[in-house]
Amino acid sequence: MFNRVRSLSVSSDDFAVLLPDFDAEQLPTELRELHDSWAASADGELPDSGPVAESDWPVAIFVPERYEERYAYPLIIWFHGNYASEDQLEDVMMAVSQQNYCGLALRANRLGDLMGGYRWNISGAQFGSVPFSDLLRTTTCRLRRAFHIHSERIFLAGSGSGADASLQMLARHPDWFAGTILLDPDGDPEALKAERLTALRGKPLLQTISRRTSNEQLARNVESVRLLRSAGASVQIELTDQVTDPTSPDVRFLDQWIMDQMRRAALV
């Protein structure tokens, strides 16, 4: 694994050093059978070569300071907004919850303008020859090998164009994720273009919309919400006075929303 990594509690140039010593033969028989089944599944298979395996696209991870190995952590995959980078992850996670989640962020796939940073181009969602979905899946699987991540509690979240990117990822691979959080999305119509939206039936989404948004952006978001709800997605809208800063204490309510979704899923 060549992805460059930064984190509050872990810093490395290679995911391999994060992997704990592990010998499946030491597991009890019933757990060893479960591990062998997982290793043979799509989640357990990782490419050993090729563009995805050899990608060194910058990523950041967040691990709680008081990480508990026996607890299966929910994972938040963060898509930063324009003029930012994957380095924003730590500030976002500290604002949402310092202890409840692990976090993962990848750098957007286009350079920003004179303001610096990076931006998302979701009409060409790939890095060179590597499709973004393949890169994200491989990186997530590697993170799950290093840390105890709950496979059914992986949430997407993003701000601005990053929110559009996270919505597009959910629409394309709804079975991979438990839901998504959209903070003031730009409303790029490419996010839901030509997708089989019926697969989003029952998927929870939380979307914030600022009262200061432009009429054009508001119209795009209204259309997006209409399409999602007509497809059966469970969309919750939060109106805010200002555009939501994902690194401010204002996003603490996201922790409550995620916890509510996990409780509801546990009751099903």
Buried (B, 14 or more C-beta within 10 A) or exposed (E): BEBBBBBBEBEBEEBEEBEEEEEEEEBEEEEEEEBEEEEEEEBBEBEEEEBBBEBEBBBBBBBBEEBEEEEBBBBBBBBBBBBBBBBBBBBBBBBBBBEBBBBBBBBBBBEBEEEEBBBBBBEEBBBEEBEBBBBBBBBBBBBBBBBEBBBEBBBBBBBBBBBBBBBBBBBBBBEBBBBBBBBBBBBBEBBBEEBEBEBBEEBBBBBBBBEEBEEEBBEBBEEBBEBBEEBEBBBEEBEBEEBBBBBEEBBEBBBEBBEEBBEEEEEE
